[in-house]
Amino acid sequence: MVEFGKRLRQLRKSNNFTQKQLAALIGVQNTMISFYEVGERIPSPEMIIKLASVFHVTTDYLLGIEKSETINIAGLNEHDKQLVYALVESLRQKNA
């Protein structure tokens, strides 16, 4: 669960959440977020689902099974989806 803790911390920080803010969003004490991040506690499947939902990632990504982060584009129309794909490809080329 070390990978989980690292990913949780990275996602929390990249979304500018404090441990207290994240804890309030999923209904736990902020100390639990700290425990999860350092690997002292293992979250329940329900907590993993809540965390994945907050960060819009898959549970597999949180657990370290899936190596790449995904973006949920559900609800976008086809034109907007194509814009997202084009932006991602442009950024990949820029960073290559």
Biopython code that builds the backbone (N, CA, C, O; Angstrom):
import numpy as np
from Bio.PDB.StructureBuilder import StructureBuilder

atoms = [
    (1, "MET", "N", (0.817, -1.208, 0.000)),
    (1, "MET", "CA", (0.000, 0.000, 0.000)),
    (1, "MET", "C", (0.854, 1.262, 0.000)),
    (1, "MET", "O", (0.322, 2.369, 0.087)),
    (2, "VAL", "N", (2.173, 1.106, -0.097)),
    (2, "VAL", "CA", (3.050, 2.273, -0.171)),
    (2, "VAL", "C", (2.728, 3.091, -1.410)),
    (2, "VAL", "O", (2.664, 4.319, -1.353)),
    (3, "GLU", "N", (2.526, 2.405, -2.533)),
    (3, "GLU", "CA", (2.178, 3.090, -3.780)),
    (3, "GLU", "C", (0.886, 3.890, -3.603)),
    (3, "GLU", "O", (0.780, 5.015, -4.091)),
    (4, "PHE", "N", (-0.090, 3.316, -2.909)),
    (4, "PHE", "CA", (-1.349, 4.005, -2.655)),
    (4, "PHE", "C", (-1.098, 5.302, -1.904)),
    (4, "PHE", "O", (-1.607, 6.352, -2.297)),
    (5, "GLY", "N", (-0.332, 5.245, -0.844)),
    (5, "GLY", "CA", (-0.058, 6.435, -0.041)),
    (5, "GLY", "C", (0.629, 7.534, -0.832)),
    (5, "GLY", "O", (0.292, 8.711, -0.704)),
    (6, "LYS", "N", (1.598, 7.137, -1.653)),
    (6, "LYS", "CA", (2.298, 8.119, -2.486)),
    (6, "LYS", "C", (1.352, 8.760, -3.489)),
    (6, "LYS", "O", (1.366, 9.975, -3.682)),
    (7, "ARG", "N", (0.539, 7.941, -4.118)),
    (7, "ARG", "CA", (-0.400, 8.479, -5.105)),
    (7, "ARG", "C", (-1.448, 9.370, -4.444)),
    (7, "ARG", "O", (-1.808, 10.420, -4.977)),
    (8, "LEU", "N", (-1.931, 8.949, -3.290)),
    (8, "LEU", "CA", (-2.916, 9.761, -2.578)),
    (8, "LEU", "C", (-2.330, 11.123, -2.239)),
    (8, "LEU", "O", (-2.973, 12.148, -2.470)),
    (9, "ARG", "N", (-1.132, 11.146, -1.701)),
    (9, "ARG", "CA", (-0.492, 12.415, -1.345)),
    (9, "ARG", "C", (-0.286, 13.289, -2.581)),
    (9, "ARG", "O", (-0.555, 14.490, -2.549)),
    (10, "GLN", "N", (0.188, 12.686, -3.666)),
    (10, "GLN", "CA", (0.424, 13.442, -4.896)),
    (10, "GLN", "C", (-0.883, 14.031, -5.423)),
    (10, "GLN", "O", (-0.926, 15.201, -5.803)),
    (11, "LEU", "N", (-1.937, 13.236, -5.448)),
    (11, "LEU", "CA", (-3.229, 13.728, -5.921)),
    (11, "LEU", "C", (-3.776, 14.828, -5.011)),
    (11, "LEU", "O", (-4.307, 15.833, -5.483)),
    (12, "ARG", "N", (-3.639, 14.626, -3.721)),
    (12, "ARG", "CA", (-4.142, 15.626, -2.765)),
    (12, "ARG", "C", (-3.425, 16.955, -2.974)),
    (12, "ARG", "O", (-4.055, 18.010, -3.035)),
    (13, "LYS", "N", (-2.096, 16.890, -3.082)),
    (13, "LYS", "CA", (-1.327, 18.122, -3.238)),
    (13, "LYS", "C", (-1.573, 18.780, -4.593)),
    (13, "LYS", "O", (-1.675, 20.004, -4.676)),
    (14, "SER", "N", (-1.668, 17.986, -5.644)),
    (14, "SER", "CA", (-1.884, 18.574, -6.968)),
    (14, "SER", "C", (-3.275, 19.190, -7.099)),
    (14, "SER", "O", (-3.507, 20.027, -7.972)),
    (15, "ASN", "N", (-4.196, 18.777, -6.233)),
    (15, "ASN", "CA", (-5.532, 19.377, -6.212)),
    (15, "ASN", "C", (-5.673, 20.441, -5.124)),
    (15, "ASN", "O", (-6.768, 20.937, -4.861)),
    (16, "ASN", "N", (-4.557, 20.777, -4.504)),
    (16, "ASN", "CA", (-4.501, 21.824, -3.473)),
    (16, "ASN", "C", (-5.447, 21.586, -2.301)),
    (16, "ASN", "O", (-6.075, 22.513, -1.789)),
    (17, "PHE", "N", (-5.534, 20.315, -1.886)),
    (17, "PHE", "CA", (-6.317, 19.973, -0.701)),
    (17, "PHE", "C", (-5.381, 19.792, 0.485)),
    (17, "PHE", "O", (-4.291, 19.237, 0.350)),
    (18, "THR", "N", (-5.814, 20.263, 1.641)),
    (18, "THR", "CA", (-5.130, 19.886, 2.866)),
    (18, "THR", "C", (-5.674, 18.514, 3.274)),
    (18, "THR", "O", (-6.685, 18.056, 2.742)),
    (19, "GLN", "N", (-5.002, 17.873, 4.211)),
    (19, "GLN", "CA", (-5.517, 16.605, 4.710)),
    (19, "GLN", "C", (-6.888, 16.806, 5.342)),
    (19, "GLN", "O", (-7.771, 15.959, 5.203)),
    (20, "LYS", "N", (-7.063, 17.910, 6.026)),
    (20, "LYS", "CA", (-8.342, 18.199, 6.674)),
    (20, "LYS", "C", (-9.455, 18.381, 5.641)),
    (20, "LYS", "O", (-10.561, 17.878, 5.836)),
    (21, "GLN", "N", (-9.181, 19.090, 4.547)),
    (21, "GLN", "CA", (-10.190, 19.300, 3.510)),
    (21, "GLN", "C", (-10.585, 17.979, 2.856)),
    (21, "GLN", "O", (-11.768, 17.706, 2.653)),
    (22, "LEU", "N", (-9.583, 17.162, 2.528)),
    (22, "LEU", "CA", (-9.873, 15.876, 1.912)),
    (22, "LEU", "C", (-10.668, 14.985, 2.856)),
    (22, "LEU", "O", (-11.617, 14.320, 2.442)),
    (23, "ALA", "N", (-10.278, 14.974, 4.117)),
    (23, "ALA", "CA", (-10.990, 14.167, 5.107)),
    (23, "ALA", "C", (-12.459, 14.566, 5.189)),
    (23, "ALA", "O", (-13.333, 13.704, 5.278)),
    (24, "ALA", "N", (-12.732, 15.863, 5.161)),
    (24, "ALA", "CA", (-14.121, 16.335, 5.220)),
    (24, "ALA", "C", (-14.910, 15.876, 3.995)),
    (24, "ALA", "O", (-16.093, 15.555, 4.100)),
    (25, "LEU", "N", (-14.259, 15.847, 2.841)),
    (25, "LEU", "CA", (-14.944, 15.427, 1.609)),
    (25, "LEU", "C", (-15.369, 13.964, 1.631)),
    (25, "LEU", "O", (-16.402, 13.605, 1.065)),
    (26, "ILE", "N", (-14.569, 13.117, 2.286)),
    (26, "ILE", "CA", (-14.894, 11.691, 2.285)),
    (26, "ILE", "C", (-15.445, 11.191, 3.620)),
    (26, "ILE", "O", (-15.777, 10.014, 3.757)),
    (27, "GLY", "N", (-15.543, 12.089, 4.604)),
    (27, "GLY", "CA", (-16.200, 11.734, 5.859)),
    (27, "GLY", "C", (-15.355, 10.974, 6.860)),
    (27, "GLY", "O", (-15.853, 10.080, 7.545)),
    (28, "VAL", "N", (-14.057, 11.327, 6.953)),
    (28, "VAL", "CA", (-13.185, 10.722, 7.956)),
    (28, "VAL", "C", (-12.438, 11.830, 8.698)),
    (28, "VAL", "O", (-12.484, 12.995, 8.303)),
    (29, "GLN", "N", (-11.756, 11.455, 9.764)),
    (29, "GLN", "CA", (-10.908, 12.411, 10.475)),
    (29, "GLN", "C", (-9.644, 12.671, 9.660)),
    (29, "GLN", "O", (-9.181, 11.789, 8.938)),
    (30, "ASN", "N", (-9.086, 13.871, 9.770)),
    (30, "ASN", "CA", (-7.894, 14.191, 8.978)),
    (30, "ASN", "C", (-6.705, 13.300, 9.335)),
    (30, "ASN", "O", (-5.804, 13.127, 8.514)),
    (31, "THR", "N", (-6.686, 12.739, 10.528)),
    (31, "THR", "CA", (-5.586, 11.838, 10.877)),
    (31, "THR", "C", (-5.611, 10.580, 10.017)),
    (31, "THR", "O", (-4.568, 9.976, 9.767)),
    (32, "MET", "N", (-6.815, 10.179, 9.559)),
    (32, "MET", "CA", (-6.902, 8.995, 8.700)),
    (32, "MET", "C", (-6.203, 9.246, 7.370)),
    (32, "MET", "O", (-5.562, 8.342, 6.834)),
    (33, "ILE", "N", (-6.312, 10.437, 6.837)),
    (33, "ILE", "CA", (-5.636, 10.764, 5.583)),
    (33, "ILE", "C", (-4.134, 10.636, 5.778)),
    (33, "ILE", "O", (-3.436, 10.087, 4.926)),
    (34, "SER", "N", (-3.642, 11.137, 6.888)),
    (34, "SER", "CA", (-2.220, 11.010, 7.199)),
    (34, "SER", "C", (-1.813, 9.547, 7.303)),
    (34, "SER", "O", (-0.781, 9.148, 6.764)),
    (35, "PHE", "N", (-2.617, 8.749, 7.991)),
    (35, "PHE", "CA", (-2.329, 7.317, 8.117)),
    (35, "PHE", "C", (-2.302, 6.634, 6.757)),
    (35, "PHE", "O", (-1.431, 5.805, 6.495)),
    (36, "TYR", "N", (-3.251, 6.980, 5.890)),
    (36, "TYR", "CA", (-3.284, 6.399, 4.547)),
    (36, "TYR", "C", (-2.018, 6.778, 3.772)),
    (36, "TYR", "O", (-1.410, 5.937, 3.109)),
    (37, "GLU", "N", (-1.634, 8.035, 3.864)),
    (37, "GLU", "CA", (-0.490, 8.519, 3.087)),
    (37, "GLU", "C", (0.831, 7.891, 3.518)),
    (37, "GLU", "O", (1.709, 7.667, 2.684)),
    (38, "VAL", "N", (0.981, 7.609, 4.789)),
    (38, "VAL", "CA", (2.240, 7.012, 5.255)),
    (38, "VAL", "C", (2.174, 5.492, 5.348)),
    (38, "VAL", "O", (3.152, 4.846, 5.725)),
    (39, "GLY", "N", (1.029, 4.926, 5.007)),
    (39, "GLY", "CA", (0.894, 3.479, 4.975)),
    (39, "GLY", "C", (0.630, 2.821, 6.312)),
    (39, "GLY", "O", (0.820, 1.613, 6.454)),
    (40, "GLU", "N", (0.191, 3.601, 7.305)),
    (40, "GLU", "CA", (-0.104, 3.022, 8.619)),
    (40, "GLU", "C", (-1.489, 2.396, 8.691)),
    (40, "GLU", "O", (-1.748, 1.559, 9.557)),
    (41, "ARG", "N", (-2.369, 2.789, 7.800)),
    (41, "ARG", "CA", (-3.720, 2.224, 7.736)),
    (41, "ARG", "C", (-4.059, 1.929, 6.282)),
    (41, "ARG", "O", (-3.580, 2.595, 5.364)),
    (42, "ILE", "N", (-4.883, 0.932, 6.100)),
    (42, "ILE", "CA", (-5.351, 0.562, 4.769)),
    (42, "ILE", "C", (-6.816, 0.973, 4.669)),
    (42, "ILE", "O", (-7.637, 0.558, 5.488)),
    (43, "PRO", "N", (-7.144, 1.782, 3.678)),
    (43, "PRO", "CA", (-8.542, 2.218, 3.557)),
    (43, "PRO", "C", (-9.445, 1.066, 3.114)),
    (43, "PRO", "O", (-9.010, 0.138, 2.432)),
    (44, "SER", "N", (-10.686, 1.151, 3.510)),
    (44, "SER", "CA", (-11.676, 0.155, 3.087)),
    (44, "SER", "C", (-11.940, 0.342, 1.595)),
    (44, "SER", "O", (-11.638, 1.393, 1.031)),
    (45, "PRO", "N", (-12.503, -0.682, 0.964)),
    (45, "PRO", "CA", (-12.869, -0.525, -0.450)),
    (45, "PRO", "C", (-13.787, 0.685, -0.685)),
    (45, "PRO", "O", (-13.665, 1.372, -1.699)),
    (46, "GLU", "N", (-14.691, 0.935, 0.243)),
    (46, "GLU", "CA", (-15.594, 2.078, 0.103)),
    (46, "GLU", "C", (-14.826, 3.396, 0.120)),
    (46, "GLU", "O", (-15.157, 4.315, -0.629)),
    (47, "MET", "N", (-13.805, 3.494, 0.967)),
    (47, "MET", "CA", (-12.984, 4.712, 1.035)),
    (47, "MET", "C", (-12.167, 4.882, -0.244)),
    (47, "MET", "O", (-12.001, 5.998, -0.736)),
    (48, "ILE", "N", (-11.667, 3.793, -0.770)),
    (48, "ILE", "CA", (-10.897, 3.864, -2.016)),
    (48, "ILE", "C", (-11.786, 4.380, -3.143)),
    (48, "ILE", "O", (-11.351, 5.192, -3.959)),
    (49, "ILE", "N", (-13.014, 3.915, -3.188)),
    (49, "ILE", "CA", (-13.961, 4.379, -4.202)),
    (49, "ILE", "C", (-14.256, 5.864, -4.017)),
    (49, "ILE", "O", (-14.286, 6.612, -4.994)),
    (50, "LYS", "N", (-14.472, 6.298, -2.784)),
    (50, "LYS", "CA", (-14.730, 7.718, -2.519)),
    (50, "LYS", "C", (-13.542, 8.574, -2.952)),
    (50, "LYS", "O", (-13.721, 9.619, -3.577)),
    (51, "LEU", "N", (-12.337, 8.132, -2.620)),
    (51, "LEU", "CA", (-11.139, 8.893, -2.990)),
    (51, "LEU", "C", (-10.976, 8.965, -4.512)),
    (51, "LEU", "O", (-10.651, 10.018, -5.059)),
    (52, "ALA", "N", (-11.202, 7.850, -5.179)),
    (52, "ALA", "CA", (-11.111, 7.844, -6.639)),
    (52, "ALA", "C", (-12.118, 8.814, -7.238)),
    (52, "ALA", "O", (-11.815, 9.508, -8.209)),
    (53, "SER", "N", (-13.299, 8.863, -6.669)),
    (53, "SER", "CA", (-14.342, 9.765, -7.155)),
    (53, "SER", "C", (-13.947, 11.229, -6.946)),
    (53, "SER", "O", (-14.145, 12.056, -7.836)),
    (54, "VAL", "N", (-13.399, 11.547, -5.792)),
    (54, "VAL", "CA", (-12.967, 12.922, -5.506)),
    (54, "VAL", "C", (-11.921, 13.389, -6.518)),
    (54, "VAL", "O", (-11.969, 14.523, -6.993)),
    (55, "PHE", "N", (-10.976, 12.504, -6.842)),
    (55, "PHE", "CA", (-9.874, 12.889, -7.727)),
    (55, "PHE", "C", (-10.114, 12.552, -9.194)),
    (55, "PHE", "O", (-9.269, 12.835, -10.043)),
    (56, "HIS", "N", (-11.261, 11.948, -9.493)),
    (56, "HIS", "CA", (-11.606, 11.586, -10.881)),
    (56, "HIS", "C", (-10.547, 10.678, -11.504)),
    (56, "HIS", "O", (-10.128, 10.879, -12.644)),
    (57, "VAL", "N", (-10.126, 9.682, -10.736)),
    (57, "VAL", "CA", (-9.189, 8.666, -11.221)),
    (57, "VAL", "C", (-9.807, 7.298, -10.967)),
    (57, "VAL", "O", (-10.816, 7.186, -10.272)),
    (58, "THR", "N", (-9.206, 6.272, -11.525)),
    (58, "THR", "CA", (-9.709, 4.920, -11.277)),
    (58, "THR", "C", (-9.171, 4.401, -9.952)),
    (58, "THR", "O", (-8.149, 4.865, -9.447)),
    (59, "THR", "N", (-9.886, 3.426, -9.404)),
    (59, "THR", "CA", (-9.381, 2.786, -8.184)),
    (59, "THR", "C", (-8.083, 2.047, -8.503)),
    (59, "THR", "O", (-7.188, 1.980, -7.660)),
    (60, "ASP", "N", (-7.972, 1.493, -9.706)),
    (60, "ASP", "CA", (-6.731, 0.819, -10.101)),
    (60, "ASP", "C", (-5.554, 1.782, -10.091)),
    (60, "ASP", "O", (-4.450, 1.404, -9.698)),
    (61, "TYR", "N", (-5.771, 3.011, -10.514)),
    (61, "TYR", "CA", (-4.690, 4.005, -10.475)),
    (61, "TYR", "C", (-4.289, 4.276, -9.028)),
    (61, "TYR", "O", (-3.100, 4.296, -8.708)),
    (62, "LEU", "N", (-5.265, 4.483, -8.158)),
    (62, "LEU", "CA", (-4.963, 4.735, -6.745)),
    (62, "LEU", "C", (-4.186, 3.584, -6.116)),
    (62, "LEU", "O", (-3.289, 3.805, -5.303)),
    (63, "LEU", "N", (-4.533, 2.362, -6.491)),
    (63, "LEU", "CA", (-3.894, 1.185, -5.894)),
    (63, "LEU", "C", (-2.558, 0.830, -6.529)),
    (63, "LEU", "O", (-1.877, -0.084, -6.063)),
    (64, "GLY", "N", (-2.174, 1.539, -7.583)),
    (64, "GLY", "CA", (-0.883, 1.290, -8.221)),
    (64, "GLY", "C", (-0.932, 0.189, -9.270)),
    (64, "GLY", "O", (0.111, -0.220, -9.781)),
    (65, "ILE", "N", (-2.119, -0.296, -9.599)),
    (65, "ILE", "CA", (-2.265, -1.339, -10.618)),
    (65, "ILE", "C", (-2.121, -0.721, -11.997)),
    (65, "ILE", "O", (-1.413, -1.245, -12.858)),
    (66, "GLU", "N", (-2.790, 0.381, -12.191)),
    (66, "GLU", "CA", (-2.735, 1.126, -13.445)),
    (66, "GLU", "C", (-1.667, 2.205, -13.290)),
    (66, "GLU", "O", (-1.686, 2.974, -12.329)),
    (67, "LYS", "N", (-0.749, 2.255, -14.228)),
    (67, "LYS", "CA", (0.389, 3.163, -14.093)),
    (67, "LYS", "C", (0.129, 4.577, -14.587)),
    (67, "LYS", "O", (0.818, 5.513, -14.182)),
    (68, "SER", "N", (-0.858, 4.740, -15.459)),
    (68, "SER", "CA", (-1.098, 6.080, -15.975)),
    (68, "SER", "C", (-2.409, 6.634, -15.436)),
    (68, "SER", "O", (-3.382, 5.907, -15.234)),
    (69, "GLU", "N", (-2.403, 7.911, -15.214)),
    (69, "GLU", "CA", (-3.581, 8.605, -14.732)),
    (69, "GLU", "C", (-4.544, 8.793, -15.901)),
    (69, "GLU", "O", (-4.112, 8.994, -17.036)),
    (70, "THR", "N", (-5.828, 8.731, -15.632)),
    (70, "THR", "CA", (-6.809, 8.918, -16.686)),
    (70, "THR", "C", (-7.638, 10.164, -16.407)),
    (70, "THR", "O", (-7.680, 10.669, -15.285)),
    (71, "ILE", "N", (-8.285, 10.638, -17.440)),
    (71, "ILE", "CA", (-9.182, 11.782, -17.314)),
    (71, "ILE", "C", (-10.572, 11.316, -17.707)),
    (71, "ILE", "O", (-10.757, 10.713, -18.765)),
    (72, "ASN", "N", (-11.536, 11.592, -16.864)),
    (72, "ASN", "CA", (-12.919, 11.214, -17.151)),
    (72, "ASN", "C", (-13.536, 12.286, -18.041)),
    (72, "ASN", "O", (-13.714, 13.429, -17.620)),
    (73, "ILE", "N", (-13.860, 11.908, -19.270)),
    (73, "ILE", "CA", (-14.460, 12.863, -20.203)),
    (73, "ILE", "C", (-15.937, 12.561, -20.444)),
    (73, "ILE", "O", (-16.537, 13.070, -21.391)),
    (74, "ALA", "N", (-16.511, 11.738, -19.588)),
    (74, "ALA", "CA", (-17.940, 11.431, -19.698)),
    (74, "ALA", "C", (-18.727, 12.728, -19.579)),
    (74, "ALA", "O", (-18.397, 13.599, -18.775)),
    (75, "GLY", "N", (-19.753, 12.840, -20.379)),
    (75, "GLY", "CA", (-20.593, 14.027, -20.326)),
    (75, "GLY", "C", (-20.193, 15.111, -21.314)),
    (75, "GLY", "O", (-20.920, 16.087, -21.494)),
    (76, "LEU", "N", (-19.034, 14.945, -21.959)),
    (76, "LEU", "CA", (-18.625, 15.916, -22.971)),
    (76, "LEU", "C", (-19.198, 15.508, -24.322)),
    (76, "LEU", "O", (-19.358, 14.322, -24.610)),
    (77, "ASN", "N", (-19.501, 16.499, -25.140)),
    (77, "ASN", "CA", (-19.965, 16.158, -26.487)),
    (77, "ASN", "C", (-18.761, 15.785, -27.348)),
    (77, "ASN", "O", (-17.619, 15.986, -26.934)),
    (78, "GLU", "N", (-19.003, 15.252, -28.524)),
    (78, "GLU", "CA", (-17.916, 14.757, -29.385)),
    (78, "GLU", "C", (-16.920, 15.852, -29.747)),
    (78, "GLU", "O", (-15.716, 15.600, -29.792)),
    (79, "HIS", "N", (-17.396, 17.039, -30.001)),
    (79, "HIS", "CA", (-16.503, 18.144, -30.337)),
    (79, "HIS", "C", (-15.552, 18.446, -29.177)),
    (79, "HIS", "O", (-14.347, 18.601, -29.376)),
    (80, "ASP", "N", (-16.100, 18.527, -27.974)),
    (80, "ASP", "CA", (-15.278, 18.811, -26.799)),
    (80, "ASP", "C", (-14.278, 17.688, -26.524)),
    (80, "ASP", "O", (-13.145, 17.945, -26.117)),
    (81, "LYS", "N", (-14.706, 16.435, -26.750)),
    (81, "LYS", "CA", (-13.784, 15.304, -26.579)),
    (81, "LYS", "C", (-12.607, 15.432, -27.539)),
    (81, "LYS", "O", (-11.461, 15.198, -27.154)),
    (82, "GLN", "N", (-12.883, 15.800, -28.777)),
    (82, "GLN", "CA", (-11.811, 15.961, -29.759)),
    (82, "GLN", "C", (-10.862, 17.087, -29.355)),
    (82, "GLN", "O", (-9.655, 16.989, -29.580)),
    (83, "LEU", "N", (-11.392, 18.144, -28.768)),
    (83, "LEU", "CA", (-10.537, 19.231, -28.280)),
    (83, "LEU", "C", (-9.610, 18.743, -27.169)),
    (83, "LEU", "O", (-8.432, 19.099, -27.133)),
    (84, "VAL", "N", (-10.148, 17.927, -26.265)),
    (84, "VAL", "CA", (-9.332, 17.376, -25.170)),
    (84, "VAL", "C", (-8.225, 16.500, -25.736)),
    (84, "VAL", "O", (-7.067, 16.624, -25.337)),
    (85, "TYR", "N", (-8.577, 15.608, -26.670)),
    (85, "TYR", "CA", (-7.574, 14.733, -27.282)),
    (85, "TYR", "C", (-6.487, 15.542, -27.992)),
    (85, "TYR", "O", (-5.303, 15.220, -27.892)),
    (86, "ALA", "N", (-6.892, 16.587, -28.706)),
    (86, "ALA", "CA", (-5.928, 17.424, -29.427)),
    (86, "ALA", "C", (-5.001, 18.149, -28.455)),
    (86, "ALA", "O", (-3.801, 18.259, -28.706)),
    (87, "LEU", "N", (-5.546, 18.636, -27.363)),
    (87, "LEU", "CA", (-4.725, 19.315, -26.357)),
    (87, "LEU", "C", (-3.718, 18.358, -25.743)),
    (87, "LEU", "O", (-2.549, 18.706, -25.579)),
    (88, "VAL", "N", (-4.159, 17.166, -25.406)),
    (88, "VAL", "CA", (-3.254, 16.172, -24.818)),
    (88, "VAL", "C", (-2.127, 15.843, -25.787)),
    (88, "VAL", "O", (-0.962, 15.790, -25.390)),
    (89, "GLU", "N", (-2.460, 15.623, -27.044)),
    (89, "GLU", "CA", (-1.439, 15.302, -28.045)),
    (89, "GLU", "C", (-0.466, 16.454, -28.225)),
    (89, "GLU", "O", (0.736, 16.230, -28.367)),
    (90, "SER", "N", (-0.955, 17.656, -28.221)),
    (90, "SER", "CA", (-0.095, 18.837, -28.343)),
    (90, "SER", "C", (0.870, 18.935, -27.163)),
    (90, "SER", "O", (2.047, 19.247, -27.347)),
    (91, "LEU", "N", (0.384, 18.675, -25.972)),
    (91, "LEU", "CA", (1.245, 18.713, -24.785)),
    (91, "LEU", "C", (2.291, 17.606, -24.815)),
    (91, "LEU", "O", (3.432, 17.824, -24.408)),
    (92, "ARG", "N", (1.917, 16.421, -25.294)),
    (92, "ARG", "CA", (2.878, 15.327, -25.422)),
    (92, "ARG", "C", (4.010, 15.711, -26.360)),
    (92, "ARG", "O", (5.180, 15.473, -26.061)),
    (93, "GLN", "N", (3.661, 16.308, -27.498)),
    (93, "GLN", "CA", (4.683, 16.708, -28.468)),
    (93, "GLN", "C", (5.580, 17.801, -27.893)),
    (93, "GLN", "O", (6.790, 17.801, -28.120)),
    (94, "LYS", "N", (4.989, 18.724, -27.153)),
    (94, "LYS", "CA", (5.766, 19.796, -26.533)),
    (94, "LYS", "C", (6.777, 19.246, -25.526)),
    (94, "LYS", "O", (7.901, 19.740, -25.428)),
    (95, "ASN", "N", (6.369, 18.231, -24.788)),
    (95, "ASN", "CA", (7.217, 17.676, -23.736)),
    (95, "ASN", "C", (8.138, 16.568, -24.194)),
    (95, "ASN", "O", (8.934, 16.059, -23.405)),
    (96, "ALA", "N", (8.044, 16.182, -25.467)),
    (96, "ALA", "CA", (8.883, 15.080, -25.981)),
    (96, "ALA", "C", (10.322, 15.527, -26.177)),
    (96, "ALA", "O", (11.162, 14.734, -26.601)),
]
sb = StructureBuilder()
sb.init_structure("model")
sb.init_model(0)
sb.init_chain("A")
sb.init_seg("    ")
for serial, (resi, resn, name, xyz) in enumerate(atoms, 1):
    if name == "N":
        sb.init_residue(resn, " ", resi, " ")
    sb.init_atom(name, np.array(xyz, "f"), 0.0, 1.0, " ", f" {name:<3s}", serial, name[0])
structure = sb.get_structure()
